[in-house]
Amino acid sequence: MRRTMDQSTETYDYIVIGAGSAGCVLARRLSEDPGSRVLLLEAGPEADQFWVKAPAGMARLYFHDQMNWNYFTEPMPQLHGRRMYWPRGKALGGSSSINGMVFIRGHRSDFDTWKSLGNPGWGFEDVLPYFKRMEHNERGADAYRSVGGPLWISDPVIRHPASTDFIEAAARIGIPRTEDLNGELHDGVGFMQHNIRHGKRHSAYMAYVEPVRARSNLTIRTGAFVRRILFEGTEAVGVELLEGGELHRVAAAREIILSAGALNSPQILMLSGVGAPQELQRHGIAQVLASPGVGQNLQDHFYVHTSYEATRESSYNHEITGLRKYWQGLRYLLTGKGYLALGSSQAAAFVKSRPEEPYADLQISFRPMSFTYRGDGVVEVDDRPSIAASVYRLRPAGTGTVTLRSADPREAPAFQPNFLSHADDVRAVIQGIRTIRQILGTEPLASRVIEEKMPGPQARTDDEILEYMRAHGNSAHHPSGTCKMGNDELAVVDERLRVRGARRLRVVDASIMPHVTSGNTNAPTMMIGEKGADMIRQDAIARRT
């Protein structure tokens, strides 16, 4: 057996690759044992910029050249050959440092389905304690929520009247009200909560790592680009990384945990020789372990945006444009409140696209403002009073792939999400747009609307709405599933998140989801980090000698 490490190599007990939503949780929990040395590696920079901390700063981070991987998909035939922009966080906190801060766990049946697919310990009652351990909910504790955890969960500092009217209008067409979208009743309409603390983004890094960064047994390296995992046989022994323009090797005495996210974790595995044999051969990569599911089962939420010109008091566009934006900036700096302290969406409705669905398969999100993505990378608030709603199918039938372009780690992988490739996804999203129109056409919201701008009156038939979806639909930026957990031939990890066929190697991030959860994915990804850390400590693999 070839030795890839030697006695002089720098060694840690655990190496965590990726300081994102799961990786930060792992670093905090694994370093709670003072006898374990933990190394957290992040390819991006620190995340202490003002626009990271200010919730409204997410617009400035959408195309950031240092804190974002700025990925694009492959051309998609179903979307007229469009290449879709796919932002991914590249900084301490990962995507939790650039996202919209929406805190949605998902439906209890999501996790019960994971369990039914051969993953004991992942049902809703199994994962609920980890969700509760994570959070400090400003509303207090109950059977579903908790206080005292690292992550602050808060209500919007401003509950805009138009958002209240959205909830009322949805209720009038039969959607039940819920006081807590993460509580007993998930299917319904209500205000969202966000991971915002005292007016500032509370990312995974800010919640989990920043308070314990001084621990002597926790080492954090930014600008550390992992090229591959090093193996002796099928045992993971270390990582090879670029840091400051120099190549380094670092050894792991116990385990390597891959938490680079659903787009980068499969890439790193394949570059390391773990993947489908034909994919590795295509790029001349020596096979360490045949794992045909690596990069398969890619799932994401296909997102369709609608906007409506509205009465002035129905929108806060005018508050964050022109001269008034400077007043809002001063207000935010002095108080931590105002419109710059809000997350991306105010309210949401979880509804069925048809009666026979077992539980809600559509998420409709509402915001009393609107914006446009410009071609030069600027996200710009619209200058006219407008409100907006979006919809996506929660459990898409279509799946895609992550594959390599080359054996060069610096070259982005090829992403093919296959949006709108399944008839059920098309049907459901069309119904979602019709449901948005129904809600926006119901009082008390209807009298706030002046005119539908997007899709507009030219999109009335199913075919016309589908054409709008093909031309304007986007990603909700919730990729998952590419190193899925299970026991079938495409399962990459087992229920303990250990890479099947390998030793001392786990994947702990959104890529292990057998199916994407019903809602925004940041909260369940952090839960995976909490549960993964517990399993690693319970298994307590002996140190390599």
N, C-alpha and C positions, 0 to 999 in steps of 0.2 A: 504494500500500500504506500503510495507516494505521500510524503509529509509536506503539506503546504504551509505550515507554520513552524517556527523554531522557538527556542527558549527565550530569545531576546525580544520577541514580538510583544507589543503592548497588549495586555489582556484585561478583559472585563468579564464579570459573570454573565451579564445579559447585554446584548446589543440590540437596540430598538432602531429600526430603519424607518425614518419618517416621523416628524414631530407634528403630526396632524391631530385630528379629533380623537383617534384611538391611541396614537403613539404618545401623546401627552399624558393621557390617563395611565397608560402602562408605566411611563417613567415615574410618575408620582407614586403609584401603588407598589411597584417592585422595589423602589428605593426606600420604602418604609421599613424594610428589613436592613438594619445598619450593617449586617454582615455581607450584604450583596452589593457589588459594584456594578452600576448601571451606566451605560453609554447611550445617549440619545443623539442620533444623527439627523441633520436636516440640510437638504440641498440649498435652501433659500436663506435669506438674511434674518436678522432680528425683526420683531414686529412691534416696535415701540413708537411708530409714527402716529401723529395726531389723527390722520384720516383712517387709521386702523381702529383707533379707540372710539372715534365719533361714529355712531351708527349710520348717519347719512353719508359717511365717507365711502360706503361700499360702491357708489357710482364711480369714484375716482380710482378704485382698485380693480375695476372690471377688466381693464386692459393693461394693468400695471406691468412695466417691463422687467421688474425685479422680483415682485412678490406673486407673480402669476406665471404658470407654465404656458399660458396662451396657446392652448392646443386647438386644432381644427380636426373635424372628422374627415373621412374620405368623402368624395362625391357620392351623393345618395340618389339612386335612380328614381325612387318614389317621390323625391322632393326636387324634381327637375335638375338633378345633378348638382344641387347645392352642396358646398362644404360649409358645415355649421361650426361656429365658434364654440369652443368648450373650455371655459376658464377652470383652472384648478389652482388652489392655494399653494404657494411656494415660499413659505416663511414659517417661523415658529407659530404653531396653531393651525397650519395647513389651511384648508378651505374654511375652517371656522373663523379665520382672521379676515376673510373677504366676503363671506356670505351675507344673506339677509337676516340672520339671527333668529329665524322662526324655529320654535321649539315644538315639534310634533313627534310623538313616540311611534305612532302607527296603531293599527287596530289589533286587539288581542288575538284575533283569528290569524293574523300574519304569523305570529310566533307559534301558535298551536299548529299551523301548517308546517313550519320548519320542523317542529318536533315529529309530526306525522311522517315526514320524509326520511326518517331514520336518524334523527338527531336528538337523542334523549337529553333532557336538561335545558331545552331551549323553548319550552312552552311558555305561555304568558305568565302563569303563576311562578315559573322558574326565573324569568327575567325581571319581573316587577320589583323584587328587592334591589336589583342593581340599578334600575331606573330611580328608585327612591334614594338609594345611597348617593347618587350623583348630585342631587339637587338641594338647593335652598329656595323654596318657593315662597315668594313674599306674601302669598295668600294664607300661608300656614299649612299644617299637616292634616291629612285625612287618610282614608283607606288606600288612596291611590297616589297621594303626593306626600312630600316630606320637607323637612327643614334641617339645616345643619350640614348639608353636603357642600362640596366645593363650588358647584355651578349655580349662579344666581339666575332665577327664573322670575320674570316680572311681567306685569300688564303694561299696555301702552300708556305713556304719560299723558297722552291726549287721546280721548275716545271721540273721534270726529263725529258730528251729527249724521253725516252721510253714511258712515259705517254702521251706526245704530239703525238707520233706516234700511240699510241692506239686510240686516238681521231680521228686522220686522217684516220686510217684503218677502224674504225667504220663508218666514214662518207662516205668512198668509197664503202661500201656495202649498203648504203642507210639510215643510221641512222642520223637524222638531228643533226647538231651542236647546242648547246645552251650555251650561256655565263653565264647563271645562272640557275642551276637546281632547285632553289627555286623561280624563276621568272615566266615570262609569259609562257615560254616553258619548261615544266617538262619532257616530253617525248623526249629524245634525249641524246646526249653524250657531256660531258664536264668535266672540273675540279671541284672537290668537294671543299666546304668550311668547316671549322672546328671551334669549339669553343676553340680557342687558342689565347692568348693575349701576345704579345711581347715574343713569344717563350715558354710560359707556359700554361698548361691546364687551361681553365677557366670554372671550374665546376659550377653547380648550387649554391653550397655553396660559392665558391670564388666570383661569380658574384653578388649574391643576399644577402647573409647573412654576410659575412666577413666585408663588408664596413659599416654595421649598427649594428654590434654586441654589441656596447656599449649602444644601446638604453636601457633606464631604464625600459621600459615596455616589453622587450623581454628577456626571460629566455631560455637558451639552456642547455640541459642535455645530455651528452653522457654516454654510458654504461647504458642506461635506457631501460631495456627489458620489453616491455608491454606484460602482460599475458592475459589481457582481458579488455573489455569495461564494465563499470558498468551501470546498468539500474535500474530505478524505473518504473515498468510497462514496457512500450515501449519507455520511455524517457531516452536518454543517459545522465548520470549525472557525470561520472568521469571515471578514468582508474586505474587499478591495475598494478603496475610495480615492477620489481626487480631492485634494484639499490645498488651497493656495497654489494651484498649478503643479503640485507634486503628488506622486502616487504613493499611497500608504496601505499597509495591511494591519488589521486589528483582529485579535483573537477573541473568541467567546468561550469561556470555560464551561458555561452551562447551556445557554440557548441563544439563538438568533431569532428575533421576532420581526417579521416583515409587516410594516404598517404604512406603506407608501401610497395606499389608496387603490381604488378599483381600476385605475388606468395605469399606474406605475408598478404596482406589486406584480402583476403578471409579466410585465416587461422585465423586471429584475430577475424573476424566476427563470424566464426563457434565456436571458443573457448568461445565467449561471448554469445552464444545462438541464433545467427542469421544465419539461413541456412536451408537446406532441412531437414524436420523433421526426415526422416529415418537416415540421416547422423548424426544428433545430438543424436538420440536415440542409435545408434550403439556404441557411446562412452560415454553414460551416462551423456550427457550435457543437463541441463535443458533448455527447449525451451523458448526463449524470443519472437522471431518473426519467423514465417515460411517464408522463402525466398528461394525457390527451385533453383534459378539461381546462388546462391553464389558458386563460384568455377567451374561453368560450362563455356562453350564458351571460353576455353583457346586457344589462338592463338599465334603462333610464326612463324618466318621465318626459314624454313629448308634450310640450307646453304651447298652448295657443292663447294669444293675447287679444283682448278686445278693448276698445276705448270709446268713450262717449263725451261729446261736448256737454258741459253742465253749467248750471247757474253758478255765479261767482262764489256764493257762500257754501256750495257743495264740494268745493275743491280747495286744496291748499297750494296749488301751483303758484299762485300769485305771491304766496308768503315766502317762497324759496327761489324766486327769480327777481330780476331787476334790483332796485335799491333795497327792497324789503329783505332780501336775503342777508344783507349785512346786519340788519337789526336782529334777524334770527340767529346769525352767527354770534353776535354779542350776547344775546339772551342765553344761548347755549353755553358760552364760556363762563358767564356769571352764575348760572343756575343749574347747568346740566339738564335743562328741560327745553321744551319747545319742539318744533318740527324736525330739528336735526337730531333729536334723541329717539326717533321712531325707527322701528324695524321695517322690513320691506313690505309687509302686508298687514292690514289691520284686522280683518275678519275673514272667516272661511266657512264654506258649507261643504260637508261630505255627504254626497247623494248617490243614488243608484241611477245608472243609465237606463235600466229596464227593471221591472218588478222582480224578475226571476233571479237577479243577482243576490247572492247570500248576504252580502253587506256592501256598503258604499264602495263604488269603483271609480268615482270621480271626485276630485278636489277642485272646488271653485274658490279662488282667492280674490278678495276685493281690496282696493286701495283708493282713497279719495284724492288721488293725484294721478298724473300720467307722465311718461317720459318716452324718449326715442333714442335708439342706438344709432349714432351717426357712423358713416363709413370710415371716418378717420379715428375711430376708437373712443370718441367722446360720448358719454351718456348724458343727454340733455333733457331737462325738465321742459315739457311743452309750455308754450307761452300763453295759451288760452286755457281758461278754466275747464278741466276735464277730470273724469273719473275713469277707472279701469278695472277690469276683471279678467282673470285668466282661468284656464281649465286644463287639467291633464288626467289621463286614465291612470289610476293608482296601481293597478297590477297588469301591466302590458303583456300581451300574448307574444309579441315579436321580441326576439333576442338578437344580439349582435356579437361582434368579436373584437378582440385586441390582438393584433399580430405585430411582428417585427418588420421594420423596413430594411434593417441591416443588423449586423452584429456590433455596430458602433453604438455604445450606450448614449452618446450625445444626440443621436438622431431620434426624434419623437416616434413612438409607435404609430401604427396605422389603426384608426378607430372606425369601425363600421357598425353603428347602432341599429341599422335597418328599421328606422322609424317608418310607420304607416305601411309596413310590409304584411300586416295581418288584418283581415277584414273586420275582426272584432274590435281592434283598436280604432280603426277608422269610424265604425258605427258609433262607438261610445263617445268619442270626442265630438263628433257632429251633434250628438244629443246634448253634450255638455254646453256647446255654444247656444243651442236652442234653450237650454235651461237658464243660462245667463240672461238671454233676451227676455225670458219669462219673468225672472226676478227684477230686472231693470225696468220692466214694463208694469210692475205692480206697485201700488202706493204703499208706503209714503215715498218710495224712491223714484217712482215714475215722474213725479212733478219736478224733480231735480234735473231730469235729462232734457237736453235741448235737441240733440241729434246723435245718432250712432255714426261714428266715424270709421271704425274698423270692427268687423269686416265691411260694414256699410250696407246700404239697400241693394247693391248689386249681387250680394251673396244670400240668396233665399233658398234655392233648392239644395238638396244634398250634394249634387255635383258642384255647384257653385261654392258651397262652404268647403268642400274638399279641396277645390282649387286654391282657395284662400289659405287653407292649412298647409298645402304644399309650398306655397310661395312665401308664407310668413311664419310658419310654425318654428319653434325653437326648442332647445333643451332646457329643462328645469334644473339641470346641473346636479343630478342625483345618480351618477353612475354607480353600479354595484354588480355583484354576482360573478365576477370573473375568476375567482378562485373558490368556487362554491363549496359549502359544507355538505357532507352527505356520505352515502356508501354506494352510490352507483358508479358506473365506469367513468363518468365525467367529474366526479367529486375530487377536488384537490386536497381538501383537509377533512379530518374526521371531526366528531363532535367536541373534541378537546382542542380543536384548531391546529392540530399537528399535521404537517404535510405528509400525506400518505406515501409510505415507502421511504421516507427520509427520517433521520434522527436529529434531534436538537434543533429543529426548525419548525416554526409556526407562522401562520398568517393571521393577523388580528386587525381587521379593518372592514370596510363596507364590501370588499370583494368576496367575503365568505358568505354573504347572504344567499340562500338558495333562491329566494324571490325577493325583489325589492319591497320595502315596507310601504304601507298605505299613507304616504305623506312625505314631508321633508325628511331627509336621511341623516342629518347631523346628530340628532338625539340618539337614535338607535346605534349609530356608529360609536358614540361615546359609551353607550351601554355595553357594546361588544368589547370595548377596551376594559371596562370594569370587570366583566365576567372572565375575559381572557386572562387578566392579571391574577384573579383568584385561582384559576385552573393551573397557571404556571407555578404559583406558590404552593398549591396543594400537591402538585406532581413532584416538585423539588428534585429535579434531576441532579445527580451527583456531578461534581466538577470533573472535567477531563484532567487527566494527569499526564 
